[in-house]
Amino acid sequence: EYEENMDLNAVMVPKP
């Protein structure tokens, strides 16, 4: 269940 977390993390952590 990490794949779903990855999506949320990508949105929560804005890349420079």
N, C-alpha and C positions, 0 to 999 in steps of 0.2 A: 504493500500500500504506500510505497514511497513515490511512485510515479505521479500520483495525484498531488502529493505534497510538493513535488518539484514544480508543478505548475503554479501552485499557490505561492511558493517561495519566489519564483521568478517575478511574480507580480508584486509581492511584498518587498523584494529587494531589487530596486531599480538599478539597472546596470549603467555605468557612466558612459 
